Amino acid sequence: MGMTDLRARRYDRRTFLATGAGAAAALAMAKVGSPPFLDARHTPGIGTGKPRRGGTITIGTTSEIDGFLPSQSHFDATGYVYANTVYDTLTRVAANGTARPYLAQSVTPNSDLTSWTITLRPGISFHDGSPLNAEVVVANLQAIRQSALSGQAVRPWSSVQAAGDLQLVIDCDRPLVSLPVALATQIGYIVSMAQLDSNDTQHPVGTGPFKYVSWTPNDQFVVERNPAYWRSGLPYLDGITFKPIIIDTSREASLRSGTIDLMVTFDPYTFTDLRNNPNFQVVSDLGQKTGQPTMGFVCLNTTAAPLSDLTVRQALAHATNSKELVKLFGAGVTPVSSSLFPVGSPYRPAHNGYPAYDLRKAKQLVARAAPRHGGSVNVALGTVPDPRQIEIFQAIQNMWTQAGVNVTLSEVQQVTYIDNLVTGSFQAYADQQFTANDPDINYVWLSDTTASGPIALNFARNSDPQIEAALQLGRTHADPATRIEAYQTVDKLLARDIPYIWISRTVSMMGASNKVQNFANPTLPDGTKAEGFRGGAFNTSQIWLGA
């Protein structure tokens, strides 16, 4: 979504699979994000006193999803929140930087990381009373493999087979360092056999802390407490109503008026509005130190003329003044980006070679490319119909126009927008992606293997054998130095190919009334802290209402 998404977040590549959890190191499970950013004046998002049972809350979300079936539905940040409410994943991310077993009791690799044995926790049941066992988990993972969409993410999996009532084995055709990480993403949510067999995208049946009551798309999603939840004593609330409120200013107004009790936003102005207000608690992922945050950028379709011309892509990069855009629209919060990785990441090279803002150079490149495109360079720039987002992309349109590019700006509805990204029916679209605790989780968005065909998760359709080689090196080697070199190479090659016009890092935030307790302080079954809030996603099982 360009500029840290600023006033809207309704589409991104997470829509399809996920941002991941951390990296597996050697034979263990992986590094992830740091604990959530907390206001130093108090501890927003952290419960005080003894948890209280009962009551209901209303949560304002930034978007609506199209269904609840992990193998078919499009999960964005809202999709993850919904899924965390009714489902559980096989692994989950801990606050200390490790991906830990969750529905799984253990996830154990062989010596060369080509075979992973998953042992499930005993005694867990789905909302319909059916048992969690290896058979249903295998069926879920096979559905992921067979899906035209999610199957692209698990191509290295050569087989998934039960090895007992509570044990299964995933074999891979190559070492796969980050497999445990993937099980904490969309592909790791487990649904009941009945839901899977009926291909039901509308009525979720999971093992999660809350049970489905009703769903009216674009109006509300209602859940009630699961009294038989396998984590004893959880959840604390009796129920939750989720309300999709697409416009950021409307969502903020709803929180201020008490219509909703908690909200998610990606708008830096809402962040600055609320963080010093004593009537509200604010939690942000701004202080996240490890892994990759979401990056805001313009995605260029490298197979669609004139953007198939590298000279044109170079011209657009030189014409885009990201510092000015962030100054105008970032509320003094969002950092400028010129890389796949944030400042401070070991995977970010000291100099990746990404083109700096240079209007004179941009004009020269446009003039050089124009004769190859009928005498002029014409680019269609698209975004979703959100007033704030449109304002941002009007600024980008103006920058590109100053360089001599003829730019048409269009507003595209979300569902069509997503379809266009997947099918390549666009030239330049606002986008945001790359939230991951391990860079291999982003393989599916960058790989040659997903850059063509009727459905391409490499939306830019950038095909570069050198990038593919570096990605393979990073995903098959556990040695940190090897992985650092591999992903620094990826970043440099992306700066050369320019499938993305980098703008800034996206900052996600939660705001809540003071009565809502513990919305960013979950724990794992062994009592250790879980990751509380990242990229707009959080867990609902340990929220309670204060007195």
Secondary structure, DSSP 8 states (H G I E B T S, - for coil): -TGGGTT-----GGGTS-----B--TTS--B-----EE-TTS-TTS--SS-----EEEEEES---S-S-TTTS---HHHHHHHHHH--BSEEEBTTS-EEESSEEEEEE-TTSSEEEEEE-TT-B-TTS-B--HHHHHHHHHHHHH-TTGGGGGTTEEEEEEEETTEEEEEESS--TTHHHHTTSGGGB---HHHHHHT-SSS---SSSEEEEEEETTTEEEEEE-TT-SSTT---SSEEEEEE--SHHHHHHHHHHTS-SEEEE--HHHHHHHTT-TTEEEEESTT--SSB--EEEEEE-TTSTTTTSHHHHHHHHHH--HHHHHHHHSTTT--B--SSS-TT-TTS-S--------HHHHHHHHHHHGGGGTTS-EEEEEE-S-HHHHHHHHHHHHHHHHTT-EEEEEE--HHHHHHHHHHT--SEEEEEE--BSSGGGGHHHH-GGGSSSSS-SSTT----HHHHHHHHHHHH---HHHHHHHHHHHHHHHHHH--EEEEEE---EEEEETTEE-TT--B-TTS-BB--EETTEE--TT-EE--
